Amino acid sequence: MHLTTDRSPSQLHRLQTATAGLEPPFGVVDLDAFDSNADDLERRANGKPIRLASKSLRSRALIRRALTRPGFHGILGFTLPEALWLAEEFDDIVVGYPTTDRTALRTLARDERLASRITLMVDSVDHLDLIDEATGSGRARIRVCMELDCGLRLAGGRLHLGPRRSPLHTPRQAAEFARAVTARRGFELTGIMAYEGQIAGIGDNQPGSRLKQAAVRRMQRSSAAELHRRRAAAVDAVRALAPIRFVNAGGTGSLETTTQEAAVTELAAGSGLYGPGLFDFYRTFRPTPAAFYVLPVVRRPSSSMATILGGGWVASGPPGKDRLPTLAWPPGLRVTATEGVGEVQTPVLGKPAHTLRLGDRVWFRHAKAGEMCERVGELHLVQGGEVVETVPTYRGEGRHFL
């Protein structure tokens, strides 16, 4: 379990002072760090608009804050029910994953305004069939975005590196599917999404073996070169059949390379605004930690150990140390090998544990970003040296999408 960056001690002292009157557990977002991270994302995007990944924030107030910036435009959502809710306020939402929610599809199809604001993700004729079956005839025209698989395939396709998403991998497959969409009544093909998770989502400076680091960097260079050619060819093949409005690609971890591709018209990012633990291990950028959760010490099992209430807010993905939260303050704390971070308690060791008293706070960072907001109903926003606003998360507004 790693510690926070060198900038953290003074930052955390300011945050602790500002939140001293709050009772843990609670969530905190440092707006100065949030805005600084947004500046850096815009710099790395180098002029291309960034579509904001809503699941990375899960707070409408912070979505609004990001979208007021000139470098951010539109939302990349994660479920259709979420998009229907957000579309009450925002007018350009691409649902990043296919939906089979028939009730939500019927709501979308009955409302011309919602249909003009929301684009669905599809990658097969089966998706089109399901939408038709759920919505019937006489519905609004449904906007759809096709997803291109961006994994790196080796050994004749037997080895796949990267997220397993769409069955559309080659330019020919993309063109065949585009032809099927354009021939189908009631649909409009408006864009292509092509996310390279094996580049954007894997740090190239993970602790451990130098050989492993070198292997990751070599894989990412090879994948970027292969994808640059294949993505451009796929876009050309689809544009020959449909006047798509956008090509979305990249993520927080790959903005500076993906933005160089002429075929890509917009980027996607969101996690980098919170600066979670997974981004501590990239060479080309280092966001400032902006989102924290705070828990109290409730036991002293021995003179060398303190026990925190809860703590095990573990991130999704393959089980590993990189999915565990980071002990941010006091520096020098470590979890025990036998309990780790737990649902109800987390015993900690290390020099600071000797002096922690009942009621003292321990600050954590989540390994990912928005998943933290599924645990708290509100976020306390700190700017300068004070809490300037307390805003609800999705959970705080009674919304649970996934």
GIMO-V437657 format. One record per residue. N is the residue number from 1. PSI is psi in whole degrees, -180 to 180 (none if undefined). Layout:
n->N psi->PSI
n->N psi->PSI
This chain:
n->1 psi->126
n->2 psi->165
n->3 psi->174
n->4 psi->179
n->5 psi->172
n->6 psi->-22
n->7 psi->-11
n->8 psi->-40
n->9 psi->-49
n->10 psi->-38
n->11 psi->-48
n->12 psi->-32
n->13 psi->-43
n->14 psi->-44
n->15 psi->-40
n->16 psi->-42
n->17 psi->-42
n->18 psi->-30
n->19 psi->14
n->20 psi->-28
n->21 psi->1
n->22 psi->149
n->23 psi->123
n->24 psi->156
n->25 psi->147
n->26 psi->162
n->27 psi->146
n->28 psi->139
n->29 psi->125
n->30 psi->107
n->31 psi->-31
n->32 psi->-43
n->33 psi->-41
n->34 psi->-49
n->35 psi->-37
n->36 psi->-41
n->37 psi->-39
n->38 psi->-41
n->39 psi->-45
n->40 psi->-37
n->41 psi->-42
n->42 psi->-40
n->43 psi->-45
n->44 psi->-28
n->45 psi->-21
n->46 psi->48
n->47 psi->-18
n->48 psi->141
n->49 psi->147
n->50 psi->121
n->51 psi->126
n->52 psi->124
n->53 psi->107
n->54 psi->-32
n->55 psi->-19
n->56 psi->-16
n->57 psi->-47
n->58 psi->40
n->59 psi->121
n->60 psi->-33
n->61 psi->-41
n->62 psi->-28
n->63 psi->-45
n->64 psi->-44
n->65 psi->-44
n->66 psi->-40
n->67 psi->-8
n->68 psi->-11
n->69 psi->147
n->70 psi->-24
n->71 psi->-6
n->72 psi->138
n->73 psi->122
n->74 psi->166
n->75 psi->139
n->76 psi->104
n->77 psi->-180
n->78 psi->-14
n->79 psi->158
n->80 psi->-43
n->81 psi->-39
n->82 psi->-45
n->83 psi->-40
n->84 psi->-40
n->85 psi->-48
n->86 psi->-29
n->87 psi->-11
n->88 psi->-24
n->89 psi->-39
n->90 psi->147
n->91 psi->7
n->92 psi->93
n->93 psi->124
n->94 psi->123
n->95 psi->117
n->96 psi->-10
n->97 psi->146
n->98 psi->152
n->99 psi->147
n->100 psi->18
n->101 psi->97
n->102 psi->-36
n->103 psi->-46
n->104 psi->-38
n->105 psi->-41
n->106 psi->-38
n->107 psi->-44
n->108 psi->-46
n->109 psi->-23
n->110 psi->-10
n->111 psi->109
n->112 psi->-36
n->113 psi->-46
n->114 psi->-43
n->115 psi->-28
n->116 psi->-14
n->117 psi->-16
n->118 psi->135
n->119 psi->130
n->120 psi->152
n->121 psi->132
n->122 psi->154
n->123 psi->10
n->124 psi->158
n->125 psi->-29
n->126 psi->-37
n->127 psi->-42
n->128 psi->-42
n->129 psi->-45
n->130 psi->-42
n->131 psi->-44
n->132 psi->-45
n->133 psi->-37
n->134 psi->-31
n->135 psi->-22
n->136 psi->-166
n->137 psi->167
n->138 psi->20
n->139 psi->172
n->140 psi->154
n->141 psi->129
n->142 psi->125
n->143 psi->136
n->144 psi->151
n->145 psi->133
n->146 psi->143
n->147 psi->130
n->148 psi->129
n->149 psi->130
n->150 psi->13
n->151 psi->154
n->152 psi->120
n->153 psi->129
n->154 psi->171
n->155 psi->47
n->156 psi->25
n->157 psi->-4
n->158 psi->-24
n->159 psi->123
n->160 psi->119
n->161 psi->118
n->162 psi->169
n->163 psi->141
n->164 psi->101
n->165 psi->-90
n->166 psi->151
n->167 psi->-6
n->168 psi->105
n->169 psi->-39
n->170 psi->158
n->171 psi->-37
n->172 psi->-44
n->173 psi->-39
n->174 psi->-43
n->175 psi->-41
n->176 psi->-41
n->177 psi->-39
n->178 psi->-39
n->179 psi->-40
n->180 psi->-39
n->181 psi->-47
n->182 psi->-24
n->183 psi->-8
n->184 psi->127
n->185 psi->144
n->186 psi->4
n->187 psi->149
n->188 psi->119
n->189 psi->112
n->190 psi->-15
n->191 psi->175
n->192 psi->135
n->193 psi->137
n->194 psi->86
n->195 psi->126
n->196 psi->78
n->197 psi->-29
n->198 psi->-12
n->199 psi->-52
n->200 psi->-30
n->201 psi->5
n->202 psi->120
n->203 psi->139
n->204 psi->12
n->205 psi->42
n->206 psi->144
n->207 psi->151
n->208 psi->-147
n->209 psi->133
n->210 psi->-31
n->211 psi->-40
n->212 psi->-42
n->213 psi->-45
n->214 psi->-38
n->215 psi->-42
n->216 psi->-45
n->217 psi->-39
n->218 psi->-43
n->219 psi->-44
n->220 psi->-37
n->221 psi->-45
n->222 psi->-43
n->223 psi->-42
n->224 psi->-42
n->225 psi->-45
n->226 psi->-43
n->227 psi->-36
n->228 psi->-47
n->229 psi->-47
n->230 psi->-40
n->231 psi->-43
n->232 psi->-43
n->233 psi->-40
n->234 psi->-42
n->235 psi->-44
n->236 psi->-42
n->237 psi->-38
n->238 psi->-40
n->239 psi->-26
n->240 psi->-16
n->241 psi->-25
n->242 psi->140
n->243 psi->68
n->244 psi->148
n->245 psi->-27
n->246 psi->155
n->247 psi->112
n->248 psi->134
n->249 psi->172
n->250 psi->-178
n->251 psi->178
n->252 psi->-37
n->253 psi->-5
n->254 psi->18
n->255 psi->-45
n->256 psi->-23
n->257 psi->-42
n->258 psi->-34
n->259 psi->-18
n->260 psi->-14
n->261 psi->122
n->262 psi->-30
n->263 psi->-22
n->264 psi->127
n->265 psi->-20
n->266 psi->158
n->267 psi->170
n->268 psi->138
n->269 psi->162
n->270 psi->-46
n->271 psi->-34
n->272 psi->-19
n->273 psi->-35
n->274 psi->-22
n->275 psi->54
n->276 psi->176
n->277 psi->-31
n->278 psi->-23
n->279 psi->9
n->280 psi->-10
n->281 psi->46
n->282 psi->141
n->283 psi->-32
n->284 psi->-14
n->285 psi->160
n->286 psi->95
n->287 psi->153
n->288 psi->130
n->289 psi->125
n->290 psi->-25
n->291 psi->133
n->292 psi->157
n->293 psi->150
n->294 psi->130
n->295 psi->154
n->296 psi->155
n->297 psi->129
n->298 psi->-9
n->299 psi->158
n->300 psi->83
n->301 psi->-28
n->302 psi->175
n->303 psi->-18
n->304 psi->5
n->305 psi->141
n->306 psi->151
n->307 psi->128
n->308 psi->145
n->309 psi->119
n->310 psi->-149
n->311 psi->-28
n->312 psi->60
n->313 psi->77
n->314 psi->142
n->315 psi->157
n->316 psi->164
n->317 psi->-175
n->318 psi->134
n->319 psi->134
n->320 psi->169
n->321 psi->-28
n->322 psi->-7
n->323 psi->-2
n->324 psi->152
n->325 psi->159
n->326 psi->130
n->327 psi->108
n->328 psi->-36
n->329 psi->141
n->330 psi->146
n->331 psi->144
n->332 psi->-5
n->333 psi->151
n->334 psi->152
n->335 psi->166
n->336 psi->153
n->337 psi->-25
n->338 psi->-25
n->339 psi->-28
n->340 psi->-147
n->341 psi->125
n->342 psi->166
n->343 psi->-43
n->344 psi->-23
n->345 psi->154
n->346 psi->101
n->347 psi->140
n->348 psi->148
n->349 psi->-178
n->350 psi->164
n->351 psi->-43
n->352 psi->-25
n->353 psi->-25
n->354 psi->-29
n->355 psi->-4
n->356 psi->136
n->357 psi->164
n->358 psi->132
n->359 psi->-15
n->360 psi->155
n->361 psi->146
n->362 psi->132
n->363 psi->135
n->364 psi->156
n->365 psi->138
n->366 psi->151
n->367 psi->-34
n->368 psi->-153
n->369 psi->-87
n->370 psi->-19
n->371 psi->-28
n->372 psi->-33
n->373 psi->-10
n->374 psi->-8
n->375 psi->-17
n->376 psi->148
n->377 psi->-13
n->378 psi->160
n->379 psi->131
n->380 psi->118
n->381 psi->122
n->382 psi->131
n->383 psi->135
n->384 psi->-118
n->385 psi->24
n->386 psi->159
n->387 psi->116
n->388 psi->-19
n->389 psi->151
n->390 psi->123
n->391 psi->152
n->392 psi->148
n->393 psi->178
n->394 psi->-46
n->395 psi->-41
n->396 psi->-23
n->397 psi->10
n->398 psi->24
n->399 psi->127
n->400 psi->105
n->401 psi->-30
n->402 psi->none
